[in-house]
């Protein structure tokens, strides 16, 4: 599956040192996902290699291939039940 990155997301790959594989894992096999109030799809995935912290990946909802807008480790999430609004 092809995944593309906005200019912002591409810059964050370098700045945050988060492997593309983790982002792809969040999109393809999320622990949770939902459409947020902003209209974008949010994918949440626990990353064992990073202390089981939760990676949030925000994806444009109407584009194929998937277009990643941004991603970050979301400190607000402490368990699976807190992954959606």
TAKAFEN-V420081 format. One record per backbone hydrogen bond with DSSP energy under -0.5 kcal/mol. NH is the residue of the N-H (numbers start at 1). CO is the residue of the C=O. Records with the same first field share a line. If there is no record, write none. Layout:
# TAKAFEN-V420081
NH->CO + CO
This chain:
# TAKAFEN-V420081
4->66
6->68
10->6
11->7
12->8
13->9
14->10
15->11
16->12
17->13
19->17
22->19
23->19
24->20
25->21
26->22
27->23
28->24
29->25
31->44
32->44
34->42
36->34 + 40
39->36
41->59
42->34
43->41 + 57
44->32
45->55
47->53
48->46
50->47
51->48
52->47
53->47 + 50
55->45 + 53
56->54 + 72
57->43 + 55
58->70
59->41 + 57
60->67
63->60
66->2
68->4 + 66
69->58
70->58
72->56
74->54 + 72
75->73
77->74
78->76
82->79
83->80
